[in-house]
Amino acid sequence: MDQFILNWIFIGASFALYIGIAVWARAGSTSEFYAAGRGVHPVVNGMATGADWMSAASFISMAGLIAFTGYDNSTFLMGWTGGYVLLALMLAPYLRKFGKFTVSEFIGDRFYSPTARMVAVICLIVASTTYVIGQMTGVGVAFGRFLEVDNTTGLLIGAVVVFAYAVFGGMKGVTYTQVAQYCVLIVAYTIPAIFISFQLTGNPIPALGLFGDHAASGEPLLQKLDQIVSELGFNEYTAHHADTLNMVLFTLSLMIGTAGLPHVIMRFFTVPTVSSARWSAGWTLVFIALLYLTAPAVGAMARLNISEMMWPNGSSGEPVSVEMMESEAQYDWMATWQKTGLLNWEDKNGDGKIAYFNDKNAEKVAEMEAAGWGSENELVKFNRDILVLANPEIANLPSWVIALVAAGGLAAALSTAAGLLLAISSAVSHDLLKGQLTPNMTEKGELMSARIAMAVAIVIATYLGLNPPGFAAQTVALAFGLAAASIFPALMMGIFSTRINNSGAVAGMIAGITVTLVYIFLHKGWFFVPGTNSFSDADPLLGTIKSTSFGAVGAAINFIVAYVVSGMTKATPKEIVELVESVRVPRGAGAAAADH
């Protein structure tokens, strides 16, 4: 069967499944829209949280970033996984025991301040909107290749599907849809990895194959990879070559940003008891581990495959010829991806070869010039977000596997997008409208406003997804930094410190997110320069600290400002102190906790 038709069948069938589930589980009340009626089983919630958590950044982009950087980009694995553990142990059970629908509502009640609730809403919307841009970017990449449509059309199709099952289903519909999406994405991710691991190492378990021997050469696979990328002028794959300060700060930003992301925290409000929240956290970690233990192998093996395809006779031989690329089936995937604009090559010196090497390496440039292959890298574009989606084609796997990966990539992006949009709409309808502006709103009116807010959020997210500020994982990293600098400190201090009062919490959140936003804009060069028609390209303000690493600094500023301001203002009221202490008491698990 034609690959294009097969892609449509797999993607269409998965979309029909998601929409069908949403219709079956349509929310009929605000409790079902915000928290799925608090009746989700821990295993089901764990699977749904895994899908909510493993976004386009995890499925589509992370392995590509690891593949082209190597060891240093293991920060994504360490930060995201470590952050989830932090969330599961230190936040989720306590927030569930508090018994509210949204993160902003917890902050407003804990800090006895409508202002604190509104500041939390703003921080939530800023972080979640930035995050959802990365998901829409992933949707565009996947659709652009597999349905052979342009990026804009792909985003519009994805937006319509999310609208169909998220706007009507709410948290109840999204929960059961995400269970289906987890099944699709994990199967789609692991099957190609198993095939490729077996091809390269003879071991069908990718995580073990990564540390096994390369079947063709008999050398350890990572040693073989280090050798070939070094010979092409790149840094050794397993070496640490970035500055340690940024690596530490970036990992920390991802960790505490993870623990502060509202769309994941909201999932723990859907279970019936505190005990269930703890169990669902454990199950989620199991489901996440299935993909995260596989991703390093996917990245390494794909990098090795690409390098060997571009230098079929080894780096001491000749690069691939244009004739081979046009005539041999193993290069068909490159021509297909070239049509999307995400991959391109050019025979710049007309020698009939496509020389792939690091053109920033003086020694390799001289070697290429001496061989007559030119001084510039002729693989002129390779968007890292395409790697996982192209992996089955690179390894020449069956057509049905390619179609399955297409459905999996879209499932990952759409599941997280739905969770984020639900968090945004809940903040607008429940915290802003019902909580502040129109407190007498009926339940029916609140449910309608939540759906309208989500529809508007989808439109905005789709528009912003057309012009993202980086690769999917890089855009998501900015969102984690914003959550780290604003929401995480407020949650931690709200649970574990009775000294922090309303003034301190508000001042800390404002300071954290403002400083982080300003730093990101300065580092990215997004500030408009008066009197010119361009944006400035300012250097980092603090040495070499990158915008994606600044969230940890913003969080520290948040903590410091909150404690200083709290120390200068009135102490926390006695009833709030008693409330905080009751939330932390390790009792109420099981049936008794259902009342909290």
C-alpha positions as CSV (number, residue, x, y, z in Angstrom):
1,M,0.0,0.0,0.0
2,D,1.2,3.5,-0.8
3,Q,3.0,5.2,2.2
4,F,0.8,8.3,2.0
5,I,-2.4,6.3,2.2
6,L,-1.0,4.2,5.0
7,N,-0.1,7.4,7.0
8,W,-3.7,8.7,6.5
9,I,-5.1,5.5,7.7
10,F,-3.1,5.3,10.9
11,I,-3.4,9.0,11.7
12,G,-7.1,9.1,10.8
13,A,-7.9,6.1,12.9
14,S,-6.1,7.5,15.9
15,F,-7.9,10.8,15.6
16,A,-11.2,9.1,15.3
17,L,-10.4,7.2,18.5
18,Y,-9.5,10.3,20.4
19,I,-12.7,12.2,19.3
20,G,-14.8,9.1,20.0
21,I,-13.5,8.8,23.5
22,A,-14.1,12.6,24.1
23,V,-17.8,12.2,23.0
24,W,-18.2,9.1,25.3
25,A,-16.6,10.9,28.2
26,R,-18.0,14.4,27.6
27,A,-17.9,16.6,30.8
28,G,-21.3,17.5,32.1
29,S,-20.2,19.5,35.1
30,T,-17.4,21.8,36.2
31,S,-16.1,19.0,38.5
32,E,-15.8,16.7,35.4
33,F,-14.4,19.5,33.3
34,Y,-11.7,20.5,35.8
35,A,-10.9,17.3,37.7
36,A,-12.7,14.4,35.9
37,G,-15.1,14.1,38.8
38,R,-12.1,13.0,41.0
39,G,-12.8,9.4,40.1
40,V,-9.8,8.3,38.0
41,H,-8.0,5.1,38.9
42,P,-4.3,5.6,39.8
43,V,-3.0,3.3,37.0
44,V,-5.3,5.1,34.5
45,N,-4.2,8.5,35.9
46,G,-0.5,7.4,35.7
47,M,-0.8,6.5,32.0
48,A,-2.7,9.7,31.3
49,T,-0.1,11.8,33.2
50,G,2.6,10.0,31.2
51,A,1.0,11.1,27.9
52,D,0.4,14.6,29.3
53,W,4.1,14.8,30.4
54,M,5.8,13.2,27.4
55,S,5.1,16.0,24.9
56,A,6.4,16.7,21.4
57,A,9.6,17.7,23.1
58,S,10.1,14.2,24.6
59,F,8.9,12.2,21.6
60,I,10.0,14.3,18.6
61,S,12.8,16.7,19.7
62,M,14.7,15.2,22.7
63,A,16.4,12.4,20.9
64,G,17.4,14.7,18.1
65,L,19.0,17.1,20.5
66,I,20.9,14.3,22.2
67,A,21.9,12.9,18.8
68,F,23.6,16.0,17.6
69,T,25.1,17.1,20.9
70,G,25.7,13.9,22.7
71,Y,26.3,13.6,26.5
72,D,25.8,17.3,27.3
73,N,22.1,17.1,26.2
74,S,21.5,14.4,28.7
75,T,20.5,17.4,30.8
76,F,17.0,17.0,29.3
77,L,16.7,13.5,30.6
78,M,18.1,14.3,34.0
79,G,16.2,17.5,34.5
80,W,12.8,16.3,33.3
81,T,12.9,12.9,35.1
82,G,14.4,14.4,38.3
83,G,11.8,17.1,38.2
84,Y,9.0,14.6,38.0
85,V,10.3,12.8,41.1
86,L,10.4,16.1,42.9
87,L,6.8,16.8,41.9
88,A,5.7,13.3,43.0
89,L,7.3,13.3,46.4
90,M,7.1,16.9,47.5
91,L,4.1,18.5,45.9
92,A,1.4,16.2,44.4
93,P,0.1,14.5,47.6
94,Y,-0.1,17.8,49.5
95,L,-1.8,19.6,46.7
96,R,-4.3,16.8,46.4
97,K,-5.0,16.9,50.1
98,F,-5.7,20.6,49.9
99,G,-8.6,19.6,47.6
100,K,-8.8,22.5,45.0
101,F,-9.3,22.4,41.3
102,T,-6.3,24.5,40.1
103,V,-2.8,25.6,41.1
104,S,-3.9,29.2,41.1
105,E,-6.8,28.5,43.5
106,F,-4.3,26.8,45.9
107,I,-2.0,29.8,45.8
108,G,-4.9,32.2,46.3
109,D,-6.3,30.3,49.4
110,R,-2.9,29.5,50.9
111,F,-1.7,33.1,50.7
112,Y,-5.2,34.4,51.6
113,S,-5.1,36.9,48.7
114,P,-7.0,37.5,45.5
115,T,-3.9,39.3,44.2
116,A,-1.8,36.2,44.8
117,R,-4.3,34.2,42.8
118,M,-4.3,36.6,39.9
119,V,-0.5,36.8,39.8
120,A,-0.5,33.0,39.7
121,V,-3.0,33.0,36.9
122,I,-0.7,35.4,34.9
123,C,2.4,33.3,35.6
124,L,0.5,30.1,34.6
125,I,-0.8,31.5,31.4
126,V,2.7,32.8,30.4
127,A,4.4,29.5,31.1
128,S,1.7,27.3,29.6
129,T,1.4,29.4,26.4
130,T,5.1,29.2,25.9
131,Y,5.0,25.5,26.4
132,V,2.1,24.9,24.0
133,I,4.0,26.7,21.2
134,G,6.5,23.8,21.3
135,Q,3.7,21.3,21.0
136,M,2.2,23.1,18.0
137,T,5.7,23.2,16.4
138,G,5.8,19.4,16.7
139,V,2.4,19.1,15.2
140,G,3.5,21.2,12.2
141,V,6.7,19.1,11.7
142,A,4.8,15.8,11.8
143,F,2.0,16.8,9.6
144,G,4.4,18.5,7.1
145,R,6.1,15.2,6.4
146,F,3.6,12.5,6.8
147,L,0.5,14.1,5.3
148,E,2.6,16.1,2.8
149,V,1.0,19.4,3.7
150,D,2.6,22.7,4.6
151,N,3.3,23.7,8.2
152,T,0.3,26.1,8.4
153,T,-2.2,23.4,7.2
154,G,-0.7,20.9,9.6
155,L,-1.2,23.2,12.6
156,L,-4.7,24.0,11.6
157,I,-5.6,20.3,11.3
158,G,-4.0,19.6,14.7
159,A,-5.9,22.6,16.3
160,V,-9.2,21.3,15.0
161,V,-8.6,17.8,16.5
162,V,-7.6,19.3,19.9
163,F,-10.7,21.5,19.8
164,A,-12.9,18.5,19.0
165,Y,-11.9,16.4,22.0
166,A,-10.6,18.9,24.6
167,V,-13.2,21.7,24.4
168,F,-16.1,19.3,24.9
169,G,-14.5,16.6,27.0
170,G,-12.7,18.7,29.5
171,M,-10.4,16.9,32.0
172,K,-12.7,13.8,31.9
173,G,-12.5,13.5,28.1
174,V,-8.8,14.5,28.0
175,T,-7.9,11.9,30.7
176,Y,-9.2,8.9,28.7
177,T,-8.0,10.3,25.4
178,Q,-4.5,10.6,26.9
179,V,-4.6,7.0,27.9
180,A,-5.2,6.0,24.3
181,Q,-2.5,8.5,23.2
182,Y,0.0,7.0,25.6
183,C,-0.6,3.6,24.2
184,V,-0.1,5.0,20.6
185,L,3.0,7.0,21.4
186,I,4.9,4.4,23.5
187,V,4.3,1.7,20.9
188,A,5.3,4.1,18.1
189,Y,8.5,5.1,19.9
190,T,9.7,1.7,21.0
191,I,9.0,-0.5,17.9
192,P,11.4,1.4,15.6
193,A,14.0,1.6,18.4
194,I,13.8,-2.2,18.9
195,F,14.3,-2.8,15.1
196,I,17.2,-0.4,14.9
197,S,18.9,-1.7,18.0
198,F,18.7,-5.2,16.7
199,Q,20.1,-4.1,13.3
200,L,23.1,-2.3,14.8
201,T,23.9,-4.4,17.8
202,G,21.9,-7.7,17.7
203,N,20.2,-6.8,20.9
204,P,16.5,-6.0,20.7
205,I,16.5,-3.9,23.9
206,P,17.7,-0.4,22.9
207,A,18.9,0.6,26.4
208,L,21.2,-2.5,26.5
209,G,22.1,-2.2,22.8
210,L,23.5,1.3,23.5
211,F,26.2,-0.2,25.6
212,G,26.7,-3.3,23.4
213,D,28.9,-3.9,20.4
214,H,28.4,-2.5,16.9
215,A,27.5,-5.6,14.9
216,A,29.4,-4.6,11.7
217,S,32.7,-3.6,13.3
218,G,32.7,-5.6,16.6
219,E,33.6,-2.4,18.5
220,P,31.5,-1.0,21.4
221,L,28.8,1.0,19.8
222,L,29.6,4.2,21.6
223,Q,33.3,3.8,20.9
224,K,32.5,3.4,17.2
225,L,30.2,6.5,17.3
226,D,32.9,8.6,19.1
227,Q,35.4,7.6,16.5
228,I,33.4,8.5,13.4
229,V,32.1,11.8,14.7
230,S,35.6,12.8,15.9
231,E,37.0,12.0,12.4
232,L,34.3,14.3,10.9
233,G,35.5,17.1,13.1
234,F,32.8,17.0,15.7
235,N,33.2,16.7,19.4
236,E,33.3,13.2,20.8
237,Y,29.7,12.0,21.4
238,T,30.3,10.8,25.0
239,A,32.5,13.8,26.1
240,H,31.5,16.7,28.2
241,H,32.3,19.8,26.3
242,A,29.8,22.5,27.4
243,D,30.4,24.9,30.3
244,T,29.5,23.2,33.6
245,L,27.7,26.2,35.0
246,N,25.1,26.3,32.3
247,M,24.7,22.5,32.4
248,V,24.0,22.6,36.2
249,L,21.6,25.6,36.0
250,F,19.8,24.2,33.0
251,T,19.2,20.8,34.7
252,L,18.0,22.6,37.8
253,S,15.7,24.8,35.8
254,L,14.1,21.8,34.1
255,M,13.7,20.0,37.4
256,I,12.0,22.7,39.3
257,G,10.2,23.9,36.2
258,T,8.7,20.4,35.9
259,A,7.5,20.5,39.5
260,G,5.8,23.8,38.8
261,L,4.0,23.0,35.6
262,P,0.3,23.4,36.3
263,H,-1.0,21.0,33.6
264,V,0.9,18.1,35.2
265,I,-0.1,19.1,38.8
266,M,-3.8,19.2,37.7
267,R,-3.7,15.5,36.9
268,F,-3.3,14.7,40.6
269,F,-6.5,16.5,41.4
270,T,-8.4,13.8,39.4
271,V,-7.9,10.9,41.8
272,P,-10.2,10.1,44.7
273,T,-7.7,10.1,47.6
274,V,-4.3,11.3,48.7
275,S,-3.1,7.7,48.7
276,S,-4.3,7.5,45.0
277,A,-2.2,10.6,44.2
278,R,0.9,8.9,45.5
279,W,0.2,5.7,43.6
280,S,-0.6,7.5,40.4
281,A,2.7,9.3,40.7
282,G,4.6,6.0,41.0
283,W,2.7,4.5,38.0
284,T,3.5,7.7,36.0
285,L,7.2,7.3,36.6
286,V,7.0,3.7,35.3
287,F,5.3,4.8,32.1
288,I,7.7,7.7,31.6
289,A,10.7,5.4,32.1
290,L,9.7,3.2,29.2
291,L,10.4,6.1,26.8
292,Y,13.2,7.9,28.7
293,L,15.3,4.8,29.0
294,T,15.0,4.3,25.2
295,A,15.6,7.9,24.0
296,P,19.5,7.9,24.5
297,A,19.7,4.8,22.4
298,V,17.5,6.3,19.7
299,G,19.7,9.4,19.5
300,A,23.0,7.6,19.4
301,M,22.0,5.0,16.9
302,A,20.4,7.5,14.6
303,R,23.6,9.7,14.7
304,L,25.7,6.6,13.8
305,N,23.3,5.6,11.0
306,I,23.4,9.2,9.5
307,S,27.1,9.4,9.7
308,E,27.7,6.1,8.0
309,M,25.2,6.9,5.3
310,M,27.0,10.2,4.5
311,W,30.4,8.4,4.5
312,P,29.5,4.9,3.2
313,N,33.2,3.8,3.0
314,G,34.2,5.3,6.3
315,S,35.5,8.8,7.0
316,S,38.8,7.9,5.4
317,G,37.0,7.2,2.2
318,E,34.8,9.4,0.1
319,P,31.5,11.1,1.0
320,V,28.3,9.9,-0.5
321,S,27.9,10.8,-4.2
322,V,24.9,12.7,-5.6
323,E,24.3,9.7,-7.9
324,M,24.0,7.4,-5.0
325,M,21.6,9.7,-3.2
326,E,19.4,9.8,-6.3
327,S,19.5,6.1,-7.2
328,E,19.8,4.1,-4.0
329,A,16.7,3.3,-1.9
330,Q,18.4,3.9,1.5
331,Y,18.5,7.6,0.6
332,D,14.9,8.0,-0.4
333,W,14.0,9.3,3.1
334,M,16.3,12.3,2.5
335,A,14.5,13.3,-0.7
336,T,11.1,12.9,1.0
337,W,12.1,15.2,4.0
338,Q,13.7,17.7,1.6
339,K,10.3,18.5,0.4
340,T,9.3,19.7,3.8
341,G,12.1,22.3,3.9
342,L,13.5,20.7,7.1
343,L,16.4,18.9,5.4
344,N,18.6,20.1,2.5
345,W,21.9,19.5,0.9
346,E,23.9,21.2,-1.9
347,D,26.9,20.2,-4.0
348,K,28.6,23.5,-3.6
349,N,31.8,22.8,-5.5
350,G,30.2,20.6,-8.2
351,D,32.3,17.5,-7.6
352,G,29.4,15.2,-7.4
353,K,29.9,14.5,-3.7
354,I,27.9,15.7,-0.6
355,A,30.5,16.3,2.0
356,Y,29.2,16.2,5.6
357,F,31.6,17.3,8.2
358,N,32.1,20.1,10.8
359,D,33.1,23.1,8.8
360,K,34.0,25.0,12.0
361,N,36.9,22.6,12.5
362,A,40.0,24.0,10.8
363,E,41.8,20.7,10.5
364,K,38.8,19.0,8.9
365,V,38.3,22.0,6.5
366,A,41.9,21.7,5.4
367,E,41.5,18.0,4.9
368,M,38.4,18.5,2.8
369,E,40.0,21.2,0.7
370,A,43.0,19.0,0.0
371,A,40.8,16.2,-1.1
372,G,38.9,18.5,-3.4
373,W,35.6,18.3,-1.5
374,G,35.4,22.0,-0.6
375,S,35.6,23.8,2.7
376,E,31.9,24.0,3.5
377,N,29.6,21.4,4.9
378,E,27.2,20.4,2.1
379,L,24.5,19.0,4.3
380,V,23.3,22.5,4.7
381,K,20.2,21.9,6.8
382,F,19.1,19.1,9.2
383,N,16.3,20.1,11.5
384,R,16.8,18.1,14.7
385,D,13.1,17.8,15.2
386,I,12.8,15.4,12.3
387,L,15.2,12.7,13.6
388,V,12.8,10.5,15.5
389,L,10.1,10.8,12.8
390,A,12.6,9.9,10.1
391,N,14.3,7.1,12.1
392,P,12.1,4.3,10.6
393,E,12.9,5.5,7.1
394,I,16.6,5.9,7.9
395,A,16.7,2.3,9.0
396,N,14.5,1.1,6.1
397,L,11.8,-0.3,8.3
398,P,8.4,-1.4,7.0
399,S,5.8,1.2,5.8
400,W,3.4,0.4,8.7
401,V,6.1,1.4,11.2
402,I,6.6,4.7,9.5
403,A,2.9,5.4,9.7
404,L,2.8,4.3,13.3
405,V,5.5,6.8,14.2
406,A,3.6,9.5,12.5
407,A,0.6,8.8,14.7
408,G,2.8,8.5,17.8
409,G,4.4,11.9,17.2
410,L,1.1,13.6,16.8
411,A,-0.3,11.8,19.9
412,A,2.6,13.1,22.0
413,A,2.1,16.7,20.8
414,L,-1.7,16.7,21.0
415,S,-1.9,15.1,24.4
416,T,0.3,17.7,26.1
417,A,-1.3,20.5,24.1
418,A,-4.7,19.4,25.4
419,G,-3.4,19.4,29.0
420,L,-1.9,22.8,28.7
421,L,-4.9,24.3,27.1
422,L,-7.1,22.8,29.8
423,A,-4.8,24.4,32.4
424,I,-5.1,27.8,30.7
425,S,-8.9,27.6,30.3
426,S,-9.3,26.6,33.9
427,A,-7.2,29.5,35.1
428,V,-9.3,31.9,33.0
429,S,-12.8,30.5,33.8
430,H,-12.4,29.2,37.4
431,D,-9.8,31.6,38.8
432,L,-10.3,34.8,36.8
433,L,-14.0,34.8,36.0
434,K,-15.6,32.7,38.7
435,G,-13.0,33.5,41.3
436,Q,-12.8,37.3,40.8
437,L,-14.8,39.0,38.1
438,T,-18.2,37.2,38.2
439,P,-18.4,35.2,41.5
440,N,-22.1,34.6,41.1
441,M,-21.7,32.8,37.8
442,T,-23.7,29.6,37.5
443,E,-22.1,26.2,37.0
444,K,-23.5,26.1,33.5
445,G,-22.1,29.6,32.7
446,E,-18.7,28.6,34.2
447,L,-18.6,25.5,32.0
448,M,-19.4,27.5,28.9
449,S,-16.8,30.1,29.8
450,A,-14.2,27.3,30.3
451,R,-14.9,26.0,26.8
452,I,-14.8,29.4,25.2
453,A,-11.5,30.2,27.0
454,M,-10.0,26.9,25.7
455,A,-11.2,27.7,22.1
456,V,-9.5,31.1,22.3
457,A,-6.4,29.6,23.7
458,I,-6.2,27.1,20.8
459,V,-6.4,29.9,18.3
460,I,-3.6,31.8,20.0
461,A,-1.4,28.7,20.4
462,T,-1.9,27.9,16.7
463,Y,-0.9,31.4,15.7
464,L,2.2,31.4,17.9
465,G,3.1,27.9,16.7
466,L,3.7,29.2,13.2
467,N,6.7,31.3,14.4
468,P,8.3,29.4,17.4
469,P,11.5,30.8,19.0
470,G,13.4,27.6,18.6
471,F,13.2,23.8,18.2
472,A,10.4,22.1,20.0
473,A,12.5,21.1,23.0
474,Q,14.2,24.5,23.2
475,T,10.9,26.3,23.3
476,V,9.6,24.0,26.0
477,A,12.8,24.7,28.0
478,L,11.9,28.4,28.1
479,A,8.5,27.4,29.5
480,F,10.1,25.3,32.2
481,G,12.3,28.3,33.1
482,L,9.3,30.5,33.5
483,A,7.5,27.9,35.6
484,A,10.6,27.4,37.7
485,A,11.0,31.1,38.4
486,S,7.3,31.8,39.3
487,I,5.1,28.9,40.2
488,F,7.4,26.3,41.8
489,P,8.8,28.6,44.6
490,A,5.2,29.7,45.5
491,L,4.1,26.1,45.8
492,M,7.1,25.0,47.8
493,M,6.9,27.9,50.3
494,G,3.1,27.6,50.4
495,I,3.4,23.9,51.6
496,F,6.6,23.9,53.7
497,S,6.8,27.4,55.2
498,T,4.2,29.1,57.4
499,R,6.3,32.2,57.5
500,I,5.7,33.3,53.9
501,N,2.7,35.6,53.8
502,N,0.6,37.1,51.0
503,S,2.9,40.1,50.5
504,G,6.0,37.9,50.2
505,A,4.4,35.4,47.8
506,V,3.1,38.1,45.5
507,A,6.4,40.0,45.5
508,G,8.4,36.8,44.9
509,M,6.3,35.6,42.0
510,I,6.4,39.0,40.3
511,A,10.1,39.4,40.8
512,G,10.9,35.8,39.6
513,I,8.9,35.9,36.4
514,T,9.7,39.5,35.5
515,V,13.5,39.1,35.8
516,T,13.3,35.8,33.9
517,L,11.2,37.2,31.1
518,V,13.5,40.3,30.8
519,Y,16.6,38.0,30.7
520,I,15.0,35.8,28.0
521,F,14.1,38.7,25.9
522,L,17.6,40.3,26.2
523,H,19.4,37.0,25.5
524,K,17.2,36.2,22.5
525,G,17.4,39.7,21.1
526,W,13.7,40.3,21.2
527,F,13.7,43.9,22.6
528,F,12.9,46.6,20.0
529,V,15.5,49.2,19.6
530,P,14.0,52.7,19.3
531,G,14.8,54.5,16.1
532,T,15.6,51.3,14.2
533,N,13.6,48.7,12.4
534,S,15.2,45.7,14.1
535,F,15.5,44.0,17.4
536,S,18.6,44.2,19.6
537,D,21.0,41.2,19.8
538,A,22.2,41.8,23.4
539,D,24.6,39.5,25.1
540,P,23.7,37.6,28.3
541,L,23.7,39.8,31.4
542,L,25.3,37.3,33.7
543,G,28.4,35.9,32.0
544,T,27.6,32.8,29.9
545,I,24.2,32.0,31.5
546,K,21.8,31.1,28.6
547,S,18.1,32.0,28.6
548,T,17.1,28.4,28.9
549,S,19.2,28.1,32.1
550,F,18.0,31.3,33.8
551,G,14.9,29.8,35.4
552,A,17.0,28.5,38.3
553,V,18.3,32.0,38.9
554,G,14.8,33.4,38.7
555,A,13.6,30.9,41.2
556,A,16.4,31.9,43.6
557,I,15.3,35.5,43.3
558,N,11.7,34.5,43.9
559,F,12.6,32.7,47.2
560,I,14.9,35.6,48.4
561,V,12.3,38.3,47.7
562,A,9.5,36.3,49.3
563,Y,11.4,35.7,52.5
564,V,12.7,39.3,52.7
565,V,9.3,40.9,52.1
566,S,7.5,38.4,54.5
567,G,10.1,39.3,57.2
568,M,9.2,43.0,56.8
569,T,5.4,42.6,56.9
570,K,2.7,41.0,59.1
571,A,3.0,37.4,60.0
572,T,0.8,34.8,58.5
573,P,-2.6,34.6,60.2
574,K,-3.1,31.7,62.7
575,E,-5.8,30.0,60.7
576,I,-3.6,29.8,57.6
577,V,-0.7,28.4,59.7
578,E,-3.1,25.7,61.0
579,L,-4.3,25.0,57.4
580,V,-0.7,24.6,56.1
581,E,0.2,22.3,59.0
582,S,-2.9,20.2,58.4
583,V,-2.0,19.7,54.8
584,R,1.5,18.5,55.7
585,V,0.3,16.0,58.4
586,P,0.8,12.5,57.0
587,R,-2.7,11.3,57.7
588,G,-5.9,11.2,55.8
589,A,-4.7,8.7,53.2
590,G,-7.3,6.3,51.9
591,A,-11.0,6.8,52.2
592,A,-10.7,9.6,54.8
593,A,-8.8,11.8,52.4
594,A,-11.7,11.8,49.9
595,D,-13.2,14.6,52.1
596,H,-10.2,16.9,51.6
